[in-house]
Structures are given as C-alpha cells and as structure tokens.
Amino acid sequence: MNTERINVRFAGASNANDVRRGAIEMSVAMLMSGTIGWLVVSSGQTPWNVVFFRCVFGGATLIAVCAALGLLKKRYFSWRMIALVALGSVAIVGNWLLLFAAYSRASISMATTVYNTQPFMLVALGIVFLRERVSASTFAWLGIAFIGLVMVVRVEPAVLAMPGEYLEGIAYALGAAFLYAISSIVTKRLQGTPPHLIAMLHVLFGIVMLAPFARFDQTPASMSGWSDLVVLGVVNTGLMYVLLYGAIQKLPTATTGALSFIYPVVAIVVDWLAFGQRLAWPQVAGAVLILLAAAGVNLKWRIVPGKQRAND
C-alpha cells in the first residue's frame, strides 16, 4: 500500500513538472513569435525573400530535429499525408507572405492585432467543413471581436477617399488570418502524423514554391540583414516549433490558449520599442476587445446563459 502511495505521489509530481516545463516552453515560443515582425522589417527584404529564406534556414533546422527524433522513416509517410501537407504548406506559406507584407503597410502592431481574428475564421470554417456546432457565447464573442476590429482599423474619411497601403495592410492581415485557419483545418486531417514532421515538410514545400519568386539579386548586403534571416529561420521557425509542439503535448488546452496571447502583446511592445509605433487609445481599446474575444473563444468562456453543449 505504501508503495502504491509513493508511486502516485511521484506520478503527480512528474505531471506537475511536465506542466511547468510546458508552460515555460510555450512562453518562450510566444516570446520568439512576438519578435518575428521586428526581424522581418529589420532584414529589409521583400516578403518573398523573407519567407523563402525562412523556409531554407527553418527547413535545415527541422530536418536535423526530425532526424534526431527518428521521424525520417518510411512508416511516417504516405501519399495522402504528403498531399495534405502540400495543401497545408500552400496555406501556411501564403499566410506568412501576407502577414509579412502587412507589417510594412499597417505596422506590426496593427497587423498582429487584426491577424488575431483568426480563431473566428477557424470557427466559421469548422462550421462549414467539419459540421461543428457553435454556442451562442461564441457568436457573442465574434460580435465583440468585430466591434474591436472596427475600433482598431479606425478608418478616417481621408483614408477612404484615397485608399493606400494602410488599408492594404489590414486586408493582408485578414487574408493571413484566413489562410492560417485553412492550414489548421487541413492539419486536423493529419491525425497521427508527428507535428515536427508536418512543420518540416511545410517549409520544404515552401522552398520549392518560392524559389521562382525569390530575388537572389536583392539579398542582404550586410551581415546584419543575413543574421535577421538566419535567426528568423533557425530560432523563430525551427527551434520555436520544437518548443511550441513540445508545450502543446504537455499542457491542457486552456493553458495553451491562455499563453498564446503572450505573442500579440510582445509584438505590440516590440513595435513600440523598435520602431516607435503607438496605437491610439481607441485602437488600444479595440485591440483589447479582439484579444479578449479570442481568449473567450479559445478558453470557452460563456457570456450567454444557456445549456452547455458537449463540443463547447
């Protein structure tokens, strides 16, 4: 009996340590994610070049990781898996292209905030393609997020009269969010495939897709520009995915969802410190509403009374 009690105690301690370690991994991954915009803008490269070299350096890192984990074995591959990963790669690479293009047009802060509407696009796609049922609270959060988006965009009459890069940046960020939701739907079809392997194939397919569009005659002329691209690929892609997927395996879904909001907060702070970009107070309020609504959806907070469904 004493032995059983000791075993239970050690099991509980081990689980607590896993959760603690997972929380640290997730937090570090989100801190890395929040600095991506800074690296993209600092590199001085076009979105096509940035994403191409992100795939190159990230791919090299993830090949090494997958090899070390023993994932480069025939049993992990099938034609169906490869086809789905290729489709997901189109979405995720398009997601990066649009988001990085949005940074230089609508600022990192604005693009990141608008990009965080993607949980609602995922909900909509889940309804259409996966026949998922959605609670009244989720629709309420969607309404709150839309109000926040209107406040964040803060389009003035002069902007509407002469549409420019600002509105393009908002549109790109929304498009990036939509493509991320698409990639998530596709990835759900890859149950049983190691996530590190999916990430590796995403960037390898990305290299093939983007090679014809990369401007090799406009690569960085300085070491600082190359270092931005290397860090983006090795640290903010390869190592970040390792930490992120390791954390997801250890943490409850609610904790994962809560810690994911470190990313937009860090991105906004980095944009302010590195580039002096500041959101006006109405935009700050709108950003808070979007992030609050996204948290409400991810953590399944109920704000509309009613019977709780099994899928909520």
N, C-alpha and C positions, 0 to 999 in steps of 0.2 A: 504493500500500500504506500509506504514511504517513497519507494522507487517511482511509482506512478505519479505521485505528487511532485517529485523533483523533476520528472520528465515534462509534466505540464508547465511547471514554472519556467524551465529552460525554453520550452516552445513559445511561451508567451513573451519571454524576454527577447528571443530571436525575432519574433514577429514585430515587436516594438522597435527593435534595431533596424529591421528592414524598412519599416515605415519612415523612421527618422532618416535613414540613408536615402530613401526615395525622395523625401521632401527636400533634402539638400541637393540631390541630383536635378530635380525639377526646377528648383530655384535658380541654380547655376545655369541650366539650359535656357530659362526665360531671361536671365540677365544677358546671356550671349545674344539671344534673339533680339533684345532691345537695342543692341548696338549695330545691328545689320545695316540700318539706314545710314548711319554715320560712315561705315566702311564703303557703302555703295557711292555716296556722294563724294567722299574724300578721294576715291580712286580716280575720279574724273573721266570714267569710261562710259560709253553708251550702255544702255540696259542689255543689249545683245552681247557685248563683250563681257560685261559683268557676270551675266548668267552663264555664258559659255565657260569662262574660267572658274566660276564657282563649281560647275559640274566637273571640270577637269581635276581640280585640286581636291574637291569633295569626293569624287569617284575614286581617286587613288587612295585616299584615306579609308573609305568604306570597303574597298577591295581588301586592304590589309586587315581591317576589323573582321570582315566576314570570313577571311581565310583563317584568322586566329580562332574564330568561334566554330570552325568546321562546317560552315554553311555553303561552301562551294562544292557541293556534292550533287550528283545527278538526281538523287531522290527528291530534292527540293524543287526541281524544275519540271514543268510540263508546258505543252503548247498553250493550254488555256491560261495558265499562270502568266506566261510571257506576254500573251495578247492583252490580258487585263492590265498588267504592269505597264505595257507600252501605252495603253489608253490613259492610264493614270499619269504617266510621265508627260504626255501632251498637256494635260490639265495643270500639273504642278509646275512645269516649265513656263507655261503661259501665265500662270499665277505670279511667278517671280518676275517675268518680263513686265507685266502690267503694274505690279506694285512698285518695282524699282523705277519705272517711268513716272509713276505718280509722285515719288519723292521730290523730284526736281521741279514739279509743276505746282503741287499743292502743299508742299513742306512735309517733312517726315511726320510731324505731329498730326497734321490733318489727315494724311493718307493712312496712317496707322489707326486712327480713331474710326474712320469710315470703313477701313478693312475689317474692323471688329464687328461688323454687321453680319459676318459670315455664318455665325450659328443659326441665324434666322433663315438664311438661304438653304442651309443644310436641313432645317426643319421642313421648308417648303419642298425640297427635293425628296425628302423622306416620305412626305405625304403622297407625292405624285408617283414615285418609282418603287417605294417599299411598302406602300399602303399603311404607313404608320399612323396611329391615332394621336391627335394632339389635344391637350387640355385647354380649357378656357383661359387658364393662367398664362399659358404660352402665347396665346393670341394677345392677351393684355400686355405682356412684356414686349411683343412685337410692336404694338401701338406706341409704347413708351420709347422704344428704340427709334421709331420713325420720327417722333417729336424731337428726340435728341439729334437725329441726323439733320433735320431742318435747321435746328439751332447751330449746329456745327458748321454746316455749309455756309450759312449767313450770306446768301447771295443778295447783293445790293443792285438797285436798278441799273447803275452804270455797268456792272458786270454782265447783266442780262442783255444790255444793249450792244455790248461789244464782247461777246464770248471769247475767252482766251485760254491760256494754259491752266489757269486755276480750275475752271470747270472741267477741262480735260483730265486734270489730275484726280478730281473727285470721281469722274466716270471710270478712270483706270483703276482706282482703288476698289470701286464697286465691282468692276469686272474681275479683279483679282480675287475678291471675296467669293464671287460666284464660282470661279474655276477651282478654288480651294474646296468648296463644298462638293463640286463634281468629283474631285480626286478622292475625297473622303467616302463618297458613295461607292466609287469603284473599288477602293481599298477594302471596304466591308465585304466585297465578294471574294477577298483573298484570305479567308479564314484558314489558319493553319500554316500560312507562309510566314517565316521569320521576318519581323519588321525591318531588321537591319538589311536583309537581302532585298526587300522592296525598295528601301531608300537607295541602295547601291545601284539597282537596275534603273531607277528613276533618273539618276544623274548620268549613268552611262548612255541611256537612250537620249538624254538631253544633249550630250556631246555630239551625237550623230545628227540630231535635228538642227542644232545651232551652228555647226561647223560652216555651212554655206553662207551664213549671215554674219559671222564674226569678222570684224575689221582688223586683220593682223597688221595692217599698216598704221593703225592708230592705237597700238598697245602703249602702256605707260612708258614715259621717257625717263622716269625717276624710280629709284628703289622704293620710295615711299608708296608710289602707286602700285607697284608689284606686291609690296608687303600687305597692302589693303586686300588685294585679291587672294593672296595666299592665306591670310588669316580668315577671310570670308569662307574659303573653301575647306581648309583643314580644320579650323576651330569652330566657326559658326555654321558649318554644314556637317562634316564628318564627326567630330567629337560631340557636337551638340545633339545629333541624332542618337548617338550611343547613350548619352546621359538621359535624353528625353524618353527613349524606349525603355531604358533600364528603370526609370522612375515610374512609368506607366504600369510596368509589371509588378511594382511593389506597393503602389498607392491605391486607396479607394478612389473611385471615380469622382466623388465630390471634392476630395482634396486636390486631385489633378486639375479639375475645373477651376478651383479657387486660386491655385498657384499660377495658372496660366495668365492671370491678369497682372502679373508682375511685368510681362512683356510690354503692353502698351504704356504703362506708367513709366518704365525705364526709357522707352523710345521717346516719349514726350520730354522727359528730363534731359536726355542726351541731346535732343534737337535744340533745347533751350541753351544748354551749356556750350555746345559745339558751334552752333550757328546763330544763336540769339533769337530763335523763333519763339514767339509767345502767342498763345491763344488769347483772344479777347474773352472777357468774363462770360458773355452769353455762349461762346464756343466751349469754354471750360465746363459750364453747366450742361451743355449738350453732350459733351464727351462723358461726363459722369453718368448721364441718363443711359447712353449707349452701353457703357461698361456695366452699369447696374443691371440693365435689362439682359445683357449677355450672361452675366453671373446668374441671374434669376432662371434663365433657360438651362444653363449647364448644371446648376445645383438644384434644379427643380423646386424653386421656391413657389409657393402657392399664394396668389393675391386675390384670386376669385373663389369665393366659397363654392363648395360642391363636392360630390363624391370623387375620391381619388381613384384614378384608373391604374391598372396594373402596369401599363407602359409609361406612366408619368414619372 
